[in-house]
Amino acid sequence: MSKLIWLHDYSVQIPAIDNEHKLLVELINEFSSSLDTHGAFQAKIVTESLKKLSCCIKQHFESEERFLMFNNYPDFDAHKQEHDLLLDQIKRFEQRFKTEKKAFNEKMLLFLKDWLVRHIILHDIKFGVYFRDKELINNFG
């Protein structure tokens, strides 16, 4: 499957958050590569890669939510709900892999890539514009 490429169009114009998003792109690509491994260690490599991605996503969401809450973002609750839905989905992916030993397929990977890009474009850029208009970016970036 093709790599996810960071595009300038994904920028929220808040450097700290953009850097975290870029890291998530890298980790999704790393996870994608882990799915291509074969042999006795494939399950371990995929599990470690997914765990690393999951941990980074959680840390990013916590960071982003602190920023939004600190700056009284009016759509905070809806934004957090989007985060919670993805965390639940990732938890299900991890649990399914652990219990059923089923390999992740392209559909699951495509879901992660699509979710990240859609979330950035539909939600994160919206708060970037909001804070740019309010000149609050200096509080975080």
N, C-alpha and C positions, 0 to 999 in steps of 0.2 A: 504494500500500500504506500502511496506517496507520502512524503513528509509534509507536516504542517509548517508553513512558512509565515514568519512574522511579517506583517505588512504595516506600513506607516498608518494606514487607514484604521488600524486597531488602537492607535494611541489615544489615551484619555487626557494627554497633556499634563499628567501628574507623574513626574519621573519615577518616584518610588513604586507606584502602582504599575506603570508601564514595565519597569524592570521585573517585577514579580510576574506579570503576564508573559514576558519573554521567557522567564525561567519555566513557567508552566508549559509553554510551547516546546521548549527543549526536553522537558521530562515526558511529555506525551510522545515525542519522537523517540526518546529512549525506550519508553514502554513499548512502542510499536516495534522497535528493533528486537526487543526481548522476545516478542511473540514469534519472531523468525528463527529463534534458536531451536536446535533439535538435540535429542539425546537425553541422557539420564538427569542432567541438571536443568532441563528446561523449566520444570515446575518451580524449582527454587529461584531461578533467574526471573521468571515472570512474577512470582510472588514478591520478591524483593523490589522489583521495578514498580509494581503496582503500589506496594506499601510506601515507597519513596514518593511517588506521585500523589497518593492520597494524603500523606503527611504535609506535603508542600501546599496542596489545595486547601487543607484545613488552616494552615498558618496564613496563607494569603487571605482567605475569607475573614479570619479573625482580624488581621491587619486592616483590611478594607472596611470591615464593619466598625472598627474603632474610629477610623477616620470619618466615616459617614455619621456615626452617632455623635462624635465630638463636635462636628460641624452642623448638627441638627438637620441632616438631609431629610426633606419632607417625605421621600419615598423609601425611607429606611426599611420599614416592615416588609414591604413587597420585595425589596432587594434581598433582604435576609432570607425570606421564604424561598427565593430562587436558589440561594446558596444551600439551604437546608435540603431542598429536593435533590440537588446533585450529590450532596454528602450521603443521603439515604441510598441513592442509586449506586454509588461507589461501594458502600457497605454491602449492598446486595451482590455486586460483582465479586468482591473479596470473599464473601461467605460462600457463594456458589462455587468459586474456584477451590476453596479449601475443602468443602464437604463433598462436592460432586467430582472433583478433579477434572472438570471439563475445561478444555482449552478455551481461551478467549478467542472470539472470532472477529472477522472484519466488522461485523455489525456493531459489536460493542465498542471497538476502537473508533469507528466512524461516529458513534454516539458521543464519545468524549471529545473528539475534535470538533464536531458540529456544535456541541453544547458550549465549549469554550468560545469559539468564534461568535456564535449567536449571542451569548451572554455579554461579551465585550461590546459588540456592535449595538445591541438593543438596550442594554442596561447601563453598562459602565461608561460608555461614551456620553450617555445622558447625564450622569452625575458629573463627568468631566466638564461638560458645557455649563451645567448649573453652577459649579464652583468657580469656573473661570469667570462667569458673569458676576459672581459675588465676590471675586478676588480673594478667595479663601485658600487657593492652592498653596500659598506660601506657608500655611500651617502644617503642611505634610510633605510636600515634594522637595 
